[in-house]
Amino acid sequence: MLQKPESGALPIPQAEGEKDGGHDGETQALTASQEEAPSPLLPESSKEDLGAGREEGAAEPALTPKGARTLAAKALARRRRAYRRLDRTVAELVQFLLVKDKKKSPITRSEMVKYVIGDLKDLFPEIIARTAEHLRYVFGFELKQLGRKHHTYILINKLKPPLEEEEDLGGDGPRLGLLIMILGLIYMKGNSARETQVWEMLRRLGVHPSKYHFLFGYPKRLILEDFVQQRYLNYRQVPHTNPPECEFSWGPQSNLEISKMKVLGFVAKLHKKEPHHWPVQYREALADEADRARAKARAEASMGARARASQRAGTHPW
């Protein structure tokens, strides 16, 4: 069971578009895959990219293969910058809402736009939807809208993780959410993740590994001490690395209490995809489910045999 410490792969259900926003098409574009959908944060500059200032009706110059590759690379770089900025905004809004919640006062849309979202206000439905999912899955909070007219929100501490293993893992929503995020990263990276990759994931969530967080304490200490010592994570040095590097993998307690299919389903929800979108991990998760079913059947058969033997002997199996 995930014990209380003594010390204190990335996508989300889309929010309903606002009537006066007029940006439904832009919001929908962001929820598509990053490889396929153009970023709505970028200006419509196709004419500029292909040569601004051409007279109407003028013939377009031939584009060489090298020129086409250059244009594609620039467009990809712009999309990546746009998505990184959106990720940062979501992470900052999550932390802003968590800090504001300590005062237990409602939070308005205008405050979010003023202090965090800024010129991305047209993407508010997408940002607030992604923020709500991060709050739920990682921190165990539900973001609830009190009034549509004034766009007022509050956080409700559910302390109920989205997986069925709540009782086995102690029912601590924020800590369990953090553990599941790390397990998901490890699983999607091929069952091991470098230490630097884990710290980078936390930073993208707005959680700094070495800085105090009012929900996790010191995250690095929580991971390296609690999660590792309780055998939810394995931590070892990678051979033949200079300078030395360490990596995380699933610990025996995680393999016992948490199924790979549940973790893959968690990752799929964050990315708004189905688990079979990742065929390698999906096949591995199916094999894990089959192994768990066989182990459960063997355990039930063994228990039934002991019960029958005990009944014949006139004793109880327990």
C-alpha positions as a Markdown table, in Angstrom:
| # | Residue | x | y | z |
|---|---|---|---|---|
| 1 | Met | 0.0 | 0.0 | 0.0 |
| 2 | Leu | 1.3 | 3.4 | -0.9 |
| 3 | Gln | 2.2 | 4.9 | 2.4 |
| 4 | Lys | 1.9 | 8.5 | 3.5 |
| 5 | Pro | 5.3 | 10.1 | 3.9 |
| 6 | Glu | 6.4 | 11.5 | 7.2 |
| 7 | Ser | 7.0 | 14.9 | 5.7 |
| 8 | Gly | 4.4 | 17.2 | 4.6 |
| 9 | Ala | 4.1 | 10.6 | -23.3 |
| 10 | Leu | 0.9 | 14.1 | -23.1 |
| 11 | Pro | -4.9 | 16.1 | -25.1 |
| 12 | Ile | -7.8 | 16.3 | -23.1 |
| 13 | Pro | -11.6 | 16.4 | -23.3 |
| 14 | Gln | -12.5 | 19.5 | -25.1 |
| 15 | Ala | -14.4 | 22.3 | -23.3 |
| 16 | Glu | -17.6 | 23.7 | -24.7 |
| 17 | Gly | -16.9 | 26.7 | -27.0 |
| 18 | Glu | -18.0 | 30.1 | -25.9 |
| 19 | Lys | -20.7 | 31.8 | -27.8 |
| 20 | Asp | -18.8 | 35.0 | -28.3 |
| 21 | Gly | -15.4 | 33.4 | -29.0 |
| 22 | Gly | -15.9 | 32.4 | -32.6 |
| 23 | His | -12.8 | 30.1 | -32.4 |
| 24 | Asp | -14.3 | 26.6 | -32.5 |
| 25 | Gly | -12.2 | 25.7 | -35.6 |
| 26 | Glu | -9.0 | 26.9 | -33.9 |
| 27 | Thr | -9.8 | 24.9 | -30.7 |
| 28 | Gln | -10.6 | 21.7 | -32.6 |
| 29 | Ala | -7.3 | 22.0 | -34.6 |
| 30 | Leu | -5.3 | 21.9 | -31.3 |
| 31 | Thr | -7.0 | 18.7 | -30.2 |
| 32 | Ala | -5.8 | 16.9 | -33.3 |
| 33 | Ser | -2.4 | 15.2 | -33.4 |
| 34 | Gln | 0.5 | 17.5 | -33.4 |
| 35 | Glu | 1.9 | 15.9 | -36.5 |
| 36 | Glu | -1.2 | 16.4 | -38.5 |
| 37 | Ala | -3.0 | 19.5 | -37.3 |
| 38 | Pro | -1.7 | 23.0 | -38.0 |
| 39 | Ser | -1.3 | 25.1 | -34.8 |
| 40 | Pro | -4.1 | 27.7 | -34.3 |
| 41 | Leu | -1.5 | 29.8 | -32.5 |
| 42 | Leu | 0.3 | 30.5 | -35.7 |
| 43 | Pro | -0.7 | 33.3 | -38.1 |
| 44 | Glu | -2.1 | 32.3 | -41.5 |
| 45 | Ser | 1.1 | 33.2 | -43.4 |
| 46 | Ser | 1.1 | 30.8 | -46.2 |
| 47 | Lys | 1.2 | 33.6 | -48.7 |
| 48 | Glu | 4.1 | 35.1 | -46.9 |
| 49 | Asp | 5.9 | 31.8 | -46.8 |
| 50 | Leu | 5.5 | 31.3 | -50.6 |
| 51 | Gly | 6.5 | 34.8 | -51.4 |
| 52 | Ala | 4.7 | 37.9 | -50.1 |
| 53 | Gly | 4.0 | 40.8 | -52.4 |
| 54 | Arg | 3.3 | 38.8 | -55.6 |
| 55 | Glu | 0.7 | 40.5 | -57.8 |
| 56 | Glu | -2.6 | 38.8 | -58.1 |
| 57 | Gly | -2.7 | 36.3 | -60.9 |
| 58 | Ala | 1.1 | 36.2 | -61.2 |
| 59 | Ala | 2.6 | 32.7 | -61.8 |
| 60 | Glu | 4.1 | 31.1 | -58.8 |
| 61 | Pro | 7.9 | 30.4 | -59.1 |
| 62 | Ala | 8.9 | 26.7 | -59.1 |
| 63 | Leu | 9.8 | 25.4 | -55.7 |
| 64 | Thr | 12.9 | 23.3 | -55.6 |
| 65 | Pro | 13.1 | 20.2 | -53.4 |
| 66 | Lys | 15.5 | 21.9 | -51.1 |
| 67 | Gly | 13.2 | 24.9 | -50.8 |
| 68 | Ala | 10.3 | 22.7 | -50.0 |
| 69 | Arg | 12.2 | 20.9 | -47.3 |
| 70 | Thr | 13.3 | 24.2 | -45.8 |
| 71 | Leu | 9.7 | 25.5 | -45.8 |
| 72 | Ala | 8.5 | 22.2 | -44.2 |
| 73 | Ala | 11.2 | 22.4 | -41.5 |
| 74 | Lys | 10.3 | 26.0 | -40.7 |
| 75 | Ala | 6.6 | 25.2 | -40.5 |
| 76 | Leu | 7.3 | 22.2 | -38.2 |
| 77 | Ala | 9.5 | 24.3 | -36.0 |
| 78 | Arg | 6.8 | 27.0 | -35.6 |
| 79 | Arg | 4.2 | 24.3 | -34.7 |
| 80 | Arg | 6.6 | 22.9 | -32.1 |
| 81 | Arg | 7.2 | 26.3 | -30.6 |
| 82 | Ala | 3.4 | 26.9 | -30.5 |
| 83 | Tyr | 2.7 | 23.6 | -28.7 |
| 84 | Arg | 5.5 | 24.1 | -26.3 |
| 85 | Arg | 4.0 | 27.5 | -25.4 |
| 86 | Leu | 0.6 | 26.0 | -25.0 |
| 87 | Asp | 2.0 | 23.3 | -22.7 |
| 88 | Arg | 3.8 | 25.9 | -20.6 |
| 89 | Thr | 0.5 | 27.9 | -20.3 |
| 90 | Val | -1.4 | 24.9 | -19.1 |
| 91 | Ala | 1.3 | 24.0 | -16.5 |
| 92 | Glu | 1.4 | 27.6 | -15.3 |
| 93 | Leu | -2.4 | 27.7 | -15.0 |
| 94 | Val | -2.5 | 24.5 | -13.0 |
| 95 | Gln | -0.1 | 25.9 | -10.5 |
| 96 | Phe | -1.9 | 29.2 | -10.4 |
| 97 | Leu | -5.2 | 27.4 | -9.6 |
| 98 | Leu | -3.6 | 25.3 | -6.9 |
| 99 | Val | -2.2 | 28.3 | -5.2 |
| 100 | Lys | -5.4 | 30.3 | -5.5 |
| 101 | Asp | -7.3 | 27.3 | -4.1 |
| 102 | Lys | -5.4 | 27.6 | -0.8 |
| 103 | Lys | -7.5 | 30.8 | -0.1 |
| 104 | Lys | -10.7 | 28.8 | -0.8 |
| 105 | Ser | -12.2 | 31.6 | -2.9 |
| 106 | Pro | -13.7 | 31.3 | -6.4 |
| 107 | Ile | -11.4 | 31.9 | -9.3 |
| 108 | Thr | -12.7 | 33.9 | -12.3 |
| 109 | Arg | -11.8 | 33.6 | -16.0 |
| 110 | Ser | -10.7 | 37.2 | -16.0 |
| 111 | Glu | -8.0 | 36.4 | -13.3 |
| 112 | Met | -6.7 | 33.5 | -15.3 |
| 113 | Val | -6.5 | 35.6 | -18.5 |
| 114 | Lys | -4.9 | 38.5 | -16.7 |
| 115 | Tyr | -2.2 | 36.6 | -14.8 |
| 116 | Val | -1.5 | 33.5 | -16.9 |
| 117 | Ile | -3.2 | 33.1 | -20.3 |
| 118 | Gly | -2.7 | 36.6 | -21.7 |
| 119 | Asp | -2.9 | 36.9 | -25.5 |
| 120 | Leu | -3.9 | 33.2 | -25.7 |
| 121 | Lys | -7.4 | 34.1 | -24.4 |
| 122 | Asp | -9.0 | 33.0 | -27.6 |
| 123 | Leu | -7.9 | 29.5 | -26.8 |
| 124 | Phe | -9.4 | 29.5 | -23.3 |
| 125 | Pro | -11.8 | 26.5 | -23.9 |
| 126 | Glu | -8.9 | 24.3 | -24.9 |
| 127 | Ile | -6.5 | 25.6 | -22.2 |
| 128 | Ile | -9.1 | 25.2 | -19.4 |
| 129 | Ala | -10.0 | 21.7 | -20.6 |
| 130 | Arg | -6.4 | 20.5 | -20.6 |
| 131 | Thr | -5.9 | 22.2 | -17.3 |
| 132 | Ala | -8.9 | 20.4 | -15.8 |
| 133 | Glu | -7.5 | 17.0 | -16.9 |
| 134 | His | -4.0 | 17.7 | -15.4 |
| 135 | Leu | -5.7 | 18.7 | -12.1 |
| 136 | Arg | -7.8 | 15.6 | -12.1 |
| 137 | Tyr | -5.2 | 13.0 | -13.1 |
| 138 | Val | -2.1 | 14.4 | -11.5 |
| 139 | Phe | -3.3 | 16.2 | -8.4 |
| 140 | Gly | -6.7 | 14.7 | -7.6 |
| 141 | Phe | -8.7 | 17.9 | -8.0 |
| 142 | Glu | -11.9 | 18.5 | -9.9 |
| 143 | Leu | -12.2 | 21.9 | -11.6 |
| 144 | Lys | -15.8 | 22.9 | -11.3 |
| 145 | Gln | -17.5 | 25.8 | -13.0 |
| 146 | Leu | -19.9 | 27.6 | -10.7 |
| 147 | Gly | -21.5 | 30.1 | -13.1 |
| 148 | Arg | -21.4 | 30.2 | -16.8 |
| 149 | Lys | -22.4 | 33.8 | -16.9 |
| 150 | His | -19.3 | 35.1 | -14.9 |
| 151 | His | -17.1 | 32.1 | -15.7 |
| 152 | Thr | -16.3 | 31.4 | -12.0 |
| 153 | Tyr | -14.5 | 28.2 | -11.0 |
| 154 | Ile | -13.5 | 26.3 | -7.8 |
| 155 | Leu | -11.4 | 23.3 | -7.1 |
| 156 | Ile | -12.8 | 20.3 | -5.3 |
| 157 | Asn | -10.3 | 18.0 | -3.7 |
| 158 | Lys | -11.6 | 14.6 | -4.7 |
| 159 | Leu | -8.7 | 12.6 | -3.3 |
| 160 | Lys | -9.9 | 9.8 | -5.5 |
| 161 | Pro | -7.6 | 8.5 | -8.2 |
| 162 | Pro | -9.0 | 7.5 | -11.6 |
| 163 | Leu | -7.9 | 3.9 | -11.4 |
| 164 | Glu | -9.5 | 1.0 | -9.6 |
| 165 | Glu | -6.4 | 0.4 | -7.4 |
| 166 | Glu | -7.4 | 3.3 | -5.1 |
| 167 | Glu | -7.7 | 1.2 | -2.0 |
| 168 | Asp | -4.5 | -0.8 | -2.6 |
| 169 | Leu | -2.5 | 2.5 | -3.1 |
| 170 | Gly | -3.9 | 4.3 | -0.1 |
| 171 | Gly | -6.4 | 6.6 | -1.9 |
| 172 | Asp | -4.0 | 9.5 | -2.0 |
| 173 | Gly | -5.0 | 11.2 | -5.2 |
| 174 | Pro | -2.2 | 13.7 | -5.8 |
| 175 | Arg | 0.6 | 11.2 | -4.9 |
| 176 | Leu | -1.0 | 8.4 | -6.8 |
| 177 | Gly | -1.5 | 10.7 | -9.8 |
| 178 | Leu | 2.2 | 11.6 | -9.8 |
| 179 | Leu | 3.2 | 7.9 | -9.5 |
| 180 | Ile | 1.0 | 6.9 | -12.4 |
| 181 | Met | 2.4 | 9.7 | -14.5 |
| 182 | Ile | 5.9 | 8.4 | -13.9 |
| 183 | Leu | 4.9 | 4.8 | -14.6 |
| 184 | Gly | 3.2 | 5.9 | -17.8 |
| 185 | Leu | 6.4 | 7.7 | -18.9 |
| 186 | Ile | 8.5 | 4.6 | -18.1 |
| 187 | Tyr | 6.1 | 2.3 | -20.0 |
| 188 | Met | 5.9 | 4.5 | -23.1 |
| 189 | Lys | 9.7 | 4.8 | -23.1 |
| 190 | Gly | 10.2 | 1.0 | -23.4 |
| 191 | Asn | 9.9 | 0.1 | -19.7 |
| 192 | Ser | 12.7 | 2.3 | -18.5 |
| 193 | Ala | 13.2 | 6.1 | -18.4 |
| 194 | Arg | 16.3 | 8.1 | -17.6 |
| 195 | Glu | 16.3 | 10.2 | -14.5 |
| 196 | Thr | 16.6 | 13.4 | -16.5 |
| 197 | Gln | 13.5 | 12.4 | -18.5 |
| 198 | Val | 11.4 | 12.1 | -15.3 |
| 199 | Trp | 12.6 | 15.5 | -14.0 |
| 200 | Glu | 11.9 | 17.1 | -17.3 |
| 201 | Met | 8.3 | 15.7 | -17.3 |
| 202 | Leu | 7.8 | 17.1 | -13.9 |
| 203 | Arg | 9.0 | 20.6 | -15.0 |
| 204 | Arg | 6.5 | 20.5 | -17.9 |
| 205 | Leu | 3.8 | 19.9 | -15.3 |
| 206 | Gly | 5.0 | 22.9 | -13.4 |
| 207 | Val | 6.5 | 20.8 | -10.6 |
| 208 | His | 10.1 | 21.5 | -9.9 |
| 209 | Pro | 11.9 | 18.4 | -8.6 |
| 210 | Ser | 14.0 | 20.1 | -6.0 |
| 211 | Lys | 11.6 | 22.8 | -4.9 |
| 212 | Tyr | 9.0 | 22.4 | -2.2 |
| 213 | His | 5.5 | 21.7 | -3.5 |
| 214 | Phe | 2.6 | 22.0 | -1.1 |
| 215 | Leu | 1.0 | 18.8 | -2.4 |
| 216 | Phe | 4.1 | 16.6 | -2.7 |
| 217 | Gly | 6.6 | 18.2 | -0.4 |
| 218 | Tyr | 9.9 | 17.9 | -2.2 |
| 219 | Pro | 9.1 | 15.8 | -5.3 |
| 220 | Lys | 12.6 | 14.5 | -5.8 |
| 221 | Arg | 12.7 | 13.2 | -2.3 |
| 222 | Leu | 9.2 | 11.7 | -2.6 |
| 223 | Ile | 10.3 | 9.8 | -5.7 |
| 224 | Leu | 13.8 | 8.7 | -4.7 |
| 225 | Glu | 12.9 | 7.8 | -1.1 |
| 226 | Asp | 9.2 | 7.0 | -0.8 |
| 227 | Phe | 8.4 | 5.5 | -4.2 |
| 228 | Val | 11.7 | 3.7 | -4.5 |
| 229 | Gln | 11.8 | 2.4 | -0.9 |
| 230 | Gln | 8.2 | 1.2 | -1.1 |
| 231 | Arg | 9.3 | -0.7 | -4.3 |
| 232 | Tyr | 6.9 | 1.1 | -6.6 |
| 233 | Leu | 9.9 | 2.2 | -8.6 |
| 234 | Asn | 13.3 | 0.7 | -9.3 |
| 235 | Tyr | 16.3 | 3.1 | -9.5 |
| 236 | Arg | 19.7 | 2.1 | -10.8 |
| 237 | Gln | 22.7 | 3.4 | -12.6 |
| 238 | Val | 22.9 | 2.8 | -16.3 |
| 239 | Pro | 26.0 | 0.8 | -17.2 |
| 240 | His | 28.8 | 2.3 | -19.3 |
| 241 | Thr | 27.6 | 5.9 | -19.0 |
| 242 | Asn | 30.0 | 8.7 | -18.6 |
| 243 | Pro | 29.1 | 10.9 | -16.8 |
| 244 | Pro | 27.1 | 8.4 | -14.8 |
| 245 | Glu | 23.3 | 8.3 | -15.5 |
| 246 | Cys | 20.5 | 6.7 | -13.6 |
| 247 | Glu | 17.2 | 5.3 | -14.8 |
| 248 | Phe | 13.8 | 4.3 | -13.4 |
| 249 | Ser | 11.7 | 1.2 | -14.1 |
| 250 | Trp | 8.6 | -0.3 | -12.6 |
| 251 | Gly | 9.1 | -1.8 | -9.2 |
| 252 | Pro | 7.7 | -5.1 | -8.0 |
| 253 | Gln | 4.9 | -3.4 | -6.0 |
| 254 | Ser | 3.7 | -1.5 | -9.2 |
| 255 | Asn | 3.8 | -4.8 | -11.2 |
| 256 | Leu | 1.7 | -6.4 | -8.5 |
| 257 | Glu | -0.9 | -3.6 | -7.9 |
| 258 | Ile | -1.1 | -1.7 | -11.2 |
| 259 | Ser | -1.9 | -3.3 | -14.6 |
| 260 | Lys | -0.1 | -2.0 | -17.7 |
| 261 | Met | -3.5 | -1.8 | -19.5 |
| 262 | Lys | -4.7 | 0.7 | -16.9 |
| 263 | Val | -1.6 | 2.8 | -17.2 |
| 264 | Leu | -1.9 | 2.7 | -21.0 |
| 265 | Gly | -5.5 | 3.7 | -20.8 |
| 266 | Phe | -4.5 | 6.6 | -18.6 |
| 267 | Val | -1.9 | 7.8 | -21.2 |
| 268 | Ala | -4.5 | 7.3 | -23.9 |
| 269 | Lys | -6.9 | 9.6 | -22.1 |
| 270 | Leu | -4.3 | 12.3 | -21.8 |
| 271 | His | -3.6 | 12.2 | -25.5 |
| 272 | Lys | -7.3 | 11.7 | -26.5 |
| 273 | Lys | -6.5 | 8.4 | -28.3 |
| 274 | Glu | -7.4 | 4.8 | -27.9 |
| 275 | Pro | -4.8 | 2.4 | -26.3 |
| 276 | His | -4.2 | 0.5 | -29.6 |
| 277 | His | -2.8 | 3.7 | -31.0 |
| 278 | Trp | 0.5 | 2.4 | -29.6 |
| 279 | Pro | 0.6 | -1.1 | -31.0 |
| 280 | Val | 3.8 | -2.3 | -29.2 |
| 281 | Gln | 2.6 | -1.2 | -25.8 |
| 282 | Tyr | -0.9 | -2.4 | -26.5 |
| 283 | Arg | 0.3 | -5.9 | -27.3 |
| 284 | Glu | 2.4 | -6.0 | -24.2 |
| 285 | Ala | -0.5 | -4.8 | -22.1 |
| 286 | Leu | -2.8 | -7.5 | -23.5 |
| 287 | Ala | -0.2 | -10.1 | -22.7 |
| 288 | Asp | 0.0 | -8.7 | -19.1 |
| 289 | Glu | -3.7 | -8.9 | -18.8 |
| 290 | Ala | -3.7 | -12.5 | -19.9 |
| 291 | Asp | -0.9 | -13.3 | -17.4 |
| 292 | Arg | -2.9 | -11.7 | -14.6 |
| 293 | Ala | -6.1 | -13.6 | -15.6 |
| 294 | Arg | -4.2 | -16.9 | -15.5 |
| 295 | Ala | -2.6 | -16.1 | -12.2 |
| 296 | Lys | -6.0 | -15.2 | -10.7 |
| 297 | Ala | -7.5 | -18.4 | -12.0 |
| 298 | Arg | -4.7 | -20.5 | -10.5 |
| 299 | Ala | -5.1 | -18.7 | -7.2 |
| 300 | Glu | -8.8 | -19.3 | -7.2 |
| 301 | Ala | -8.4 | -22.9 | -8.1 |
| 302 | Ser | -5.9 | -23.4 | -5.4 |
| 303 | Met | -8.1 | -21.8 | -2.8 |
| 304 | Gly | -11.0 | -23.9 | -3.9 |
| 305 | Ala | -9.0 | -27.1 | -3.6 |
| 306 | Arg | -7.9 | -26.1 | -0.1 |
| 307 | Ala | -11.5 | -25.3 | 0.9 |
| 308 | Arg | -12.7 | -28.6 | -0.3 |
| 309 | Ala | -9.9 | -30.5 | 1.5 |
| 310 | Ser | -10.7 | -28.6 | 4.7 |
| 311 | Gln | -14.4 | -29.4 | 4.4 |
| 312 | Arg | -13.6 | -33.1 | 4.1 |
| 313 | Ala | -11.3 | -32.9 | 7.1 |
| 314 | Gly | -13.8 | -30.9 | 9.1 |
| 315 | Thr | -11.6 | -27.8 | 9.5 |
| 316 | His | -11.5 | -24.3 | 8.0 |
| 317 | Pro | -8.9 | -23.3 | 5.4 |
| 318 | Trp | -8.2 | -20.1 | 7.3 |
